[in-house]
């Protein structure tokens, strides 16, 4: 892509992102907010699982922690929402580091079990601390405001959520192409080679768990604001599996993959409403099909397509030139 | 100050003694060959020095400090690099990224400035990429820099492994069969690279090699392991004539023609 082409495409995307929602109904606007929230959540998990290679079945717990922490800080402590949100993310990140401490000594099956344990503990705590969390009855999450104006409609909430999402995506992309992001990929590929190059494996894994939890926490805080209510049932094992489906379908290890996966899978239930009672079957089938036939997800397939296109163009150019 | 010394080094895997009381002292800028029949403990020696396997007894000293018992990444940061017998490459990354990971050690992790994409970080990334490309060019790998490592043949991956280890700028480099899977011409190029490393940059090399022609040509001195024990040490010519070495390689019973 030439630079002017890139500018053109980018500005077209911006216009679509900014003006598009005006054309949608309120329910679709609500759905769009959910898509953005899930993109943030998926991006965090993808850094941990897709890049650093650490399996986690408790990503939804960090979403829960972020949702409760943000809402409590906003509604009870009366912090401004846009301060409560990063604070909620930090609380989730601290819990992520706490989980990381034992988790960095484990791998594969044992790591999966520890994360399920963490998920259960979080669920039990939410139920037991009913005076704070509302227990099984859940908790109302008041709408945030910007500069004293309450963001009452889904459309008004859309823009700040979009800004946060774009910021988080920008940071994730930068991290991917930084020494830390390369260290993530290195330890997934070969721990032996990584440590021989001076990469402190334990510390890098801990960083991955912490960053992933921060993303989940911020996603959780926004989720509560978008939905207006925190229902603890939403943060069970099934939610964690859904987060894994996001990144497997979208593409492991790719920021674009997180975006595509979260967008498609969040929209899917709407398209599949007629098959609602078979939804577990559909999701399970999707996960299996992608793992078997398209292990690099949609983003991986797109990258292959693009590479093939460039190669065939190069071949055409080579045939056309007289020197060949 | 001792540059590198292993003293009375012992490594055990359960009941199996992989290394028994091995002594070895290297000076800066020397090229050493580490040879011995299969199962002699050559790779175990490399793993023990780099902290991957636990040293049961004895000590390892590098530039005046004890390094045995330290974690592998710290030992690497002190300036001991290695390559792998069976390549341990970052397969789904490009050749260039493989090398950049080696360079990153000198850049550091700079979390916030990376995440925010500050201009200083961008410049640093550009510098790192240029440095990586220069190194790849020098190693004759320039043509492969955008290829995913998993798509390359073994012989080229051995060179990528070497380039990546060099990117971390080691003072002591342990090479585990650097020319395996290579043609004679490619092996010759690796020998040249090793020589210029030692001569021009003062890197000390300890090379495990099965290709005797290569190692006799390359090494200033040889050390021979057999069943985990050092059985000979000295200049290549002398070691070649050593009856214990001949016995280890060929056995004792007379060979009938």
Interface residues (C-beta under 8 A of the other chain):
Chain A: X170 X171 X174 X175 X177 X178 X179 X180 X181 X182 X183 X185 X186 X189 X190 X192 X193 X194 X195 X196 X197 X198 X199 X200 X201 X207 X253
Chain B: X50 X52 X71 X72 X73 X76 X77 X81 X82 X84 X88 X89 X90 X91 X92 X93 X97 X100 X101 X102 X104 X105 X107 X108 X109 X110 X111 X114 X115 X116 X117 X121 X125 X161 X164 X165 X168
